[in-house]
Each structure stands twice: as structure tokens, then as C-alpha cells.
């Protein structure tokens, strides 16, 4: 089996962290996401995944947030079978394969050029691959702007500099007639704490950002309206979390303020 040696920038290397977490979940007796393609893909990458120090809690939360975002995408596609889907900062995520959209859907996987090169070698599929720096907007010219659009941004917001995520969101919602934006929303505390996580420290990432109020993106001038906030500590899949994480998560779920410091999925319409 040919093993690829990824040559990635610091931020881009986080895709290997989430790939590894999904792969570890898939190998569990009772997985949350069950993404066997990610497990197979991880086996083809020549990389010391052990240095990432991925613990069972990160495996569980990564798998759960991916599952919930998949559910949002599937629901949107079911309601808009001729839509466009944008997976921003896609990395080596296998979301398109998991969601299995009909041929009428145009799916765009977008990331830095080095990531797109690795993805084209590792995950051939029928999505449109777009090599882009998301702090710019020139890449949008290649994406049709006349159809309903589902935009997914998993794990992207904390790592975009300054207000570039807000600027990008305004560009996106101005390009499409209607659609939804789904992201995992980090609070400011969660973003601050992230840089002390062993896996993030192993990659040398020192800064991240977040927002507390789920309505805050409505003030970005992008025409967003909050539709749903899913607090993942209250998801039924928590029953599959390993102990003691399961017990701690259920305890945390009793407080909305505490629960928001963990994983949450935010969905907006525009």
C-alpha cells in the first residue's frame, strides 16, 4: 500500500488531527460517526499520529459534531435537491461520502492549495475541489450563485485571523440568493482553552477565537438569522461516550452556560 507523506502548513496540519479522531471512532465497537472511510484513509498517510496525543474525549466530541453537521447537510439537501454545498476548510473530511448527495447537488470542497493537492490524491470523488485562501473572495467566481446553498464550516472559525471569518461570511451570503450556514460555535473561553489542549499544543497553535452569544453572527451584516443552537452535551449519542467523560458531560448538560463551553452546532439562514 502506497503511503503519502503530507507536506502541510501549521494550521493545515489540524486536518490530520480530526482525521485521526474520526478514524479512532470508526474502530470502536460502538462508534458515534462510524466513518470507516476515514479509518482507511488514515492508514494511507505516512504521519506520526501518536504525537497528536488524541484522547478518548476528543475522539467522541469530534465524531459527534461531525455527525450533527452531517444531519444538517442531509436535511438541507432533502429540502433542496438541486442545491450547492460548500464545505469550507474541508481538509480530508469525508462528509460528501457520508452524506451521499444526489447527482443534482453541486458539492464544493474548499481549502488551501496544499490541502487540495493532498485531497485530490487521497480522496478522488465527484466534488469540485477549489484551492483557495478563505481570507480572499476571488475563488467565489467559480461557484454558481443562483441556487440555494448549504455552507458548512467545521472547526474553521477559531483559526481564521481577525475578522476575516465575518468578512468571508458577508461575501458568501451576498453571492447566493438563499441558504444556510452551519458551524460548530466556540465560546471565547473554549477558544482560549483550546490552545492548552495537548493535541493543539502538539501542533504549536497558539491563538484561537470564539463568541459567546449564538445571536452574535446576526450582527455581522451578512443577513444571518439564528435557526438552531444544538448543545451537544444533551445529544443522545452522549450515551456512547467513554467514562468518566459520559458522566461529566451529563452533569454539565444540566447547565446551559456550562454546556455552551463545550461543543455546539449553530445553524443560520440567510
C-alpha angles and dihedrals in degrees: 000000000000112000119205122220107216117218104198141157121249098266092039090056089070087078087072090054094056092040090054092048092051090047092052090049091051090056094055120104090240107025123190097213100014094204100171091170089063089051091052091046094050088056090061094054118092098216137121098246089173091074089065090069093214111191128200092257092059091047091053097045094044091051093046096050090048091051093050093047089049088054091053092050093047091050092050093048091049090055095041108030092173096051135124119243122202119194103193117205088006097173109175093325114147095209095129090054092047094048093041097200121202118259089259090072119086107213121196122195109197130189144123116310094253090053093047090051091052091045094050089055096042106034112031109184144133098277122111109250115214121189106208148144101234092211085074128058105207091101090066090076088076093056121082110247101194102078138070109273137206112205119195123191109177115181092344107109099067093056102047112098124247114326094333093117090056091047091049090050091054090050091050098047090046091054098053128057095223140343149116136276119209124186141153104253120218120200118226090255093049090050091049092048092047093073089061093053109115093234094050091044089052088059092048096239110154108175138052137156138211144163131235107206111066088211092060094094088061086072095056093091091243098115093248124161121190110241102170143001113199112196102204097203084074097050116119089234088073084085086075095053115113119250134289088023091059094056093043092049093051090049091050091049090070089072121057091199092054093041091056089061087068130054120321134167117221122197124192134180125213 
